[in-house]
Amino acid sequence: MPKRRTFGYYVIKAVRVSGWFLLVLMLIYISSGYALRGEFGFDRLMTTRTAEVLHLNPKLDRLLLIAFIVHVAGVVYLSMKRWGWIKRRKTP
């Protein structure tokens, strides 16, 4: 019989995936912002038009917001469970 996965297992996986996703999205967002301003040599990495499309894209903002909410909700849940604010359910 396969081992049953708990809710916490899936929360940890969601936190890890959303964390990596947030890292990539933030690097894109920050580098495109610096490319638009022409600072730190980021303007050599991408054209102004590419930076504008990336930085001002509402889809990127939505993805960033969703990843942030998933990540924070998972981390808060795991922290509250570790601190004892959320107790284990008693199985009948």
C-alpha positions in Angstrom: 0.0 0.0 0.0 1.5 3.4 -1.0 2.3 5.9 1.6 -0.5 8.5 2.0 0.7 12.1 1.5 -0.4 14.7 3.9 -1.7 18.2 3.2 1.6 19.6 4.5 3.5 17.7 1.9 1.6 19.4 -0.9 1.9 22.8 0.8 5.7 22.4 1.0 5.8 21.4 -2.7 3.7 24.5 -3.6 6.0 26.8 -1.5 9.1 25.4 -3.3 7.6 25.7 -6.8 6.2 29.1 -6.2 9.5 30.3 -4.7 11.5 29.3 -7.8 8.8 30.8 -10.0 8.9 34.0 -8.0 12.7 34.1 -8.3 12.5 33.9 -12.1 9.7 36.4 -12.4 11.5 38.9 -10.1 14.7 38.6 -12.1 12.8 39.3 -15.3 11.0 42.2 -13.7 14.0 43.8 -12.1 16.3 43.3 -15.2 13.7 44.7 -17.5 13.2 47.8 -15.3 17.0 48.4 -15.2 17.1 47.9 -19.0 14.4 50.6 -19.4 16.4 53.0 -17.3 19.7 52.1 -18.9 21.4 51.3 -15.7 24.0 48.7 -14.6 24.5 47.5 -18.2 21.1 45.8 -18.5 20.3 47.9 -21.6 22.9 45.7 -23.3 21.0 42.5 -22.4 17.8 43.5 -24.1 16.4 46.2 -26.3 14.2 49.0 -24.8 11.2 47.6 -26.7 11.7 44.1 -25.2 12.2 45.6 -21.7 9.1 47.7 -22.1 7.0 44.7 -23.3 8.2 42.6 -20.3 8.1 45.2 -17.6 4.7 46.8 -18.5 3.0 43.5 -19.3 -0.1 43.0 -17.1 0.2 39.2 -17.5 3.6 39.3 -15.8 2.1 41.3 -13.0 -0.7 38.8 -12.5 1.7 35.9 -12.5 3.9 37.6 -10.0 0.9 38.3 -7.8 -0.5 34.8 -8.0 3.0 33.3 -7.2 3.4 35.7 -4.3 0.0 34.8 -2.8 0.6 31.1 -3.1 4.1 31.4 -1.6 3.1 33.6 1.3 -0.1 31.6 2.1 1.9 28.4 2.2 4.7 29.8 4.3 2.2 31.4 6.7 0.3 28.1 7.0 3.5 26.1 7.7 4.8 28.7 10.2 1.5 28.7 12.1 1.5 24.9 12.2 5.1 24.9 13.5 4.3 27.4 16.2 1.4 25.3 17.3 -1.3 27.8 16.3 -2.8 25.1 14.0 -3.3 21.8 15.7 -3.3 18.4 14.1 -6.7 16.9 13.4 -7.6 13.9 15.5 -8.5 10.9 13.3 -11.5 8.8 14.4 
